[in-house]
Amino acid sequence: MSTDYPIQTGYLKVSELHKIYYEVCGADDGEIYLFVNGGPGAGFSEHDKRFFDFKKHKVVFFDQRGSAKSKPFGSIIENTTQDLVNDINALLSYLKIEKINIFGGSWGTTLSLVFAIQNPEKVKSLLLRGVFLGDKKSNDHYLNGGVENEFPKEWSRFKGNVPTDLGLSIPAYYLNQMLNGSPENKKFFCYEWVFYEISIFKKGITENEIDAVINEFPFESLAIMEAHYLGNNCFIEDNYILDNIKFLDNIPTIIVHGKYDAICPVQYAETLHHKLKRSTLYIENAGHSDSEPGIEQTIIEILNQ
């Protein structure tokens, strides 16, 4: 990939504890986008930049609190959805951006939608890939056996690491081990949490492929943040997004979703689409991964129109 585009990088202090890492890439006069990473906790990667044409786009990338290059790494202190919304506001203000297009994937759709509900005047458009509504139904599907019929081996491995006699939920047990276990236990439970996700995010993925994907990014922050957020119902009221959909009435929205998405079932994308006044829905022959050809090509075509 060519990297001959202007780039600004830095850290923005957003609280006494947290500093978020950001990059601004592309043409100064380009159409401006904010890229909102998934997870929570995945951060953004060089690979995410493939979606954009930096000759005509100006893109703000940032790692959410506790994620990837942001500091302190893996910290769940002062780390809620509202904190992340406030950080986006602080970053846009710091960069003197009044209105922006937002592209979010998976958890990034949740955060993008919450931000847009609270700040509709700052959002030109939304591009959402793999819709996750952050509600109890979505959380239960992922963490309470919704995938068991389709992925019995993967579910059994994930669930099997949690002793049944302690009365702890899956995210609570994993998170306790990730934060308070021995160094070996911390690594094991972070790896197993992410292994579960990657093993079901597209059909037919092999164990070697899963391992390669996991080692492409800071999987420890992804595991910690996901367990922290999903174990706390994403720090939003149940049905918050759908109950506040009226605030998105004037925002053009494009949704791209995999027909066979096991992590975020396609009906959630269809529900959101039907409730939005200005949305277009593309359902692709794919799962959850943004690297599957149908999803990847559709997003690139949309961004380059």
Buried (B, 14 or more C-beta within 10 A) or exposed (E): EEEEBEEEEEBBEBBEBBBBBBBBBBBEEBBBBBBBBBBBBBBBBEEBBEBBBBEEBBBBBBBBBBBBBBBEBBBBEEBBBEBBBBBBBBBBEEBEBEEBBBBBBBBBBBBBBBBBBBBBEBBBBBBBBBBBBBBEBBBEBBBBBBBBEEBEEBBEBBBEBBEEEEEBBBBBBBBBBBBEBEEEEBBBBBBBBBBBBBBBBBBEBEEEEBEEBBEEBBBBBBBBBBBBBBBBBBBBEBBBBBEBBEBBEEBBBBBBBBEBBBBBBBEBBBBBBEEBEEBEBBBBEBBBBBEBEBBBEBBBEBBEE
